[in-house]
Amino acid sequence: MTDTRTAPYAALLLRLALGILFLAHAGLKIFVFTPAGTAGFFGSIGLPGWLAYVTIAWELVGAVALILGLWPRIAALALVPILVGAILTVHGPAGFFFTNPNGGWEYLALWIVALIALALTGDGAFALKPSRKTGAR
């Protein structure tokens, strides 16, 4: 049975953790690899370079939406394609374990499950734009 008193805080914790992770990954692409370097990497694996800029923006907007609670259920689902793309293009061929050379896909799969769990759970406490169904604040 779901504890309706604490479930909104569990969703908040999940929302914040996922948002911070996406913020960190966008930051990695901006400050460490640089946007141009990320575009170059995308090109080296057969993707259009401009997709790197879209990915960085998508991660930033999604991270902020999750952290602030702006339509977080939609934001969570909208971030899944980035991770699926990373599995299909880079991490999938490296095998399951993330400790494999070039990183496997286990971490990304767990991240996808967490995003889907958040979408199913609800917006959580202190969401700036809670859905009508959860009404959690």
Buried (B, 14 or more C-beta within 10 A) or exposed (E): EEEEEEBBBBBBEBBBBBBEBBBEBBBEBBEEBEBEEBBEBBBEEEBEBEBBBEBBEBBBBBBBBBBBBBBBBBBBBBBBEBBBBBBEEBBBEBBEEBEBEEBBBBBBBEBBEBBEBBBEBBBBBBBEEBBEEBEBE
